[in-house]
Amino acid sequence: APATVEQCLLPELADYPAYSRILTENTEFGGLFLLQINRGCSYRCRFCHTGYTQPPLRHLALDVALQLIQQGLQYRNRIGLVGADVANYPHLREICEAIASAGGKLSVSSLRLNMLFDSDFLLKALIDGGQKTIALAPEAGTERLRKLIRKALPNKVFYEAIERMVSEYIPHLKFYFLVGLPTETNDDLDAIIELCKKCRHLMVKTAKRRGKSGKITIN
């Protein structure tokens, strides 16, 4: 091997689009047709290599994406969009509309809260598609530590988003946290517990209006 391994960048994703080539129920996500719509990430969170090792952020051409979506809907009724920066895909509305108009359903990986609610059509597409769980990654329990790792998210905004999601009939939530971050203290760890308890309280409070409460999964 050479002393320095040079990056082999794919400038145009349409040249080699990444999508489900083998479809079988015997895999994780076996009921979805997966399609990568972008590669790289613009946020450069300090704990994630994608923004540093896969720049620049590149998007799959819309015509290629729509063609592959139509192909995928022949085999699965749910399209799973893959990417570290899915919500920043410039033609996301067109993709959501194409999937819905063909009678398909949409699924996405974890999303940044600000992008989810800046794009009301995305939340609607997820609800209409029967999405029962939204995965969110606050990463840390305190605003201080989130700001340090470039994942700044005020608690107030987070709680407001949780209340809205539950009221919009997405019953289940999945949270991702990191433990062992630089400068982490016991207070930061305790804050993870408090954040989850607060979210659970909001879920129960909101669920009383419709008689059913979902669950929170912590990773």
N, C-alpha and C positions, 0 to 999 in steps of 0.2 A: 504494500500500500504506500502511496506517496506520503511524504512528511506532512503535507498540508492537503486536506481533502477539500476541494473546491465545491461550493454550492452549485447544484444543478437546478437553476431556476426555470420554472415553466411560466413564461410571460403571458401566454394566452391559454386560459383554461379550456377553451373550446377545442383546442387541438387534442387534448386527452381528458375529456370530461370524466369525473369520478361519480359513479352511480352503481346501484346494485346490479351485479352481473350474474350472481347465482341467487335464486329466490327459493327458499325453503323454510318451512315452519320450524325446522329444527335448529334455529339460531335465535339469538337475542335480536329483537326488532324484526322477526321473521314475517310479521304481518304488514310490514311497510316496504315501500319502494323508496330507497334512500337516494338523495341527490345532493351533491356538494355544490352550493351556489356561490361560495366565495372561499378564498384562501388567504391566510395572513390575518392580521388584526390591527386596527388603528389605535387601540387603547393602551397597549404596552404596560399592562399590569405587571408589577415587579416579580410576581411569583410564577408567571406564565411565559414559556419560551416562545410562543407563537409570534408575538409581536416583534420579537428580536431576531428570530432565526428564519422567519418566512415573509419578510417584507418584499415588496410593498403589498398592500391590500389589493387583491384582484378579484373581479367579479365575473361569473360565467355570463356570456352573452345571452340576452333575453330569448332570442330565437332558438338557440340551442337548448336552453332550459325548458322552454315550452314544448319543444319537440320531444325531449326526454320525459317530461311529465305525461304527455299523451301516451308515450310508449309504456311508461310505468303503470298507468291507469288501466291498461289492458290486463294486468296481472294482479294488481293490488288496488284497493279502493282508498288507501291512505298513502299520501306522499310525505316522507320525512325529509325536511330541509336540513342540511348539514353545513356547518361553518362556525368559526369562532366569532363571526360578526354578522350573523344572519339578518338582524334587524336593520343593518345599514345597507343591505342590498338595494340598489337604486330602483329596481323594478319589482319590488316586493308586492305592491298592490296588484300589479298585473298578474303575478304568479298566483296570488290568493284568489283573484277573480277567475282565472283559468281553471284552477282546481275545482272551485265551487260550481262553475258553469258546466263542468263535465260530470258533476255528481260525485266528485271525490272529496276526501277529507284531508285536512292539513295537520301535520305534527312538526314540532320544532324541538331542538335541543334547548338547554337553559338559555334564558334571555336576560339582558340588562333591563332593569325595571323602567328606567327613563325612556328607553327606546320602545318598550312595549306600550307605554301609555301615550307616547308621542304619535303612535300609529294605532288609532282606534280600530282601523279596519283589520289589523292583525289579531287583536284580542277578539273581535267579532268572528273572524275566520276560525280561530281556535275553538270558540264556544259552539259555533254552528257545526264544526267538525266533530263535536262530542269529546273534546279534550277534557279529561277528568282530573288531570294533575298538571300543575305548572312547577317547573324546577327553577329555583332561584339560587344565586350564589352570593350571599352577603359576605362570605369568607371569614369575617371576624365579628365579634360581638360588640365592639366599641367603635365609635366614629373615629377616634384617634388612630386606631390600628388600621382601619379601612383606608383612611387618608394616607397613611404611610405607605401602603402597598398599591396606591393609585386606584383604589376601588371606592372612592369617596361616595358615601351614601348616607344621608342624614336619617336618623331613626324615624323622625316624623314622616318623611316621605315613604319610608319602608312600610310603616304601619298603615298609612293611608292606602298604599297600593294593595296590601294584604286584604284590607276591609273591602276594597272595591272588587278584587278578584273573587272573593268568597260570595259577595252579593251578586256577582255576575254569573253565579252557578258553576264556578269551577271549584269543586268541593275539596280536593286534596292538594297539599303543598309539599314540595320536597326542597330541603335546604342543604347547601353544601358549605361546610366550614373548613378552615385550615387551622391546625393546632401545631404550635412550635415555631410561629413566626418570630423574627427578630424583634426584640424589646417586649415580647409578650409577658404579661404578668398574670397572677391569679385573678386579678380583677377583670382582665380581658376574658378569661375563661368563664368566670361567673356570669359575665355579661351575655355570653352565648345562651346560657340557661335562662336568664331573665328575658332575653329577646324571644326565645321560643315560647316561654310561658305567656308572654304578652300576646304573641300571635295566636296562641291557642285560645286565650280569652276572647280575642276579637272574632275568631271563628265561631265559638260557641254563642257569643252575643248576636252575631249576624245570622247564625243558623236558626235561632229561636223564631225568626220571622218566617222560616219555611219548614221548620220541624225536623231538619236533618243536618248533622254535622259531619264533616270529613275528617281526615287525619293528616298529621304532619309526620313526614319521614325525615330523619336527620342523618346526614352523612358527614 
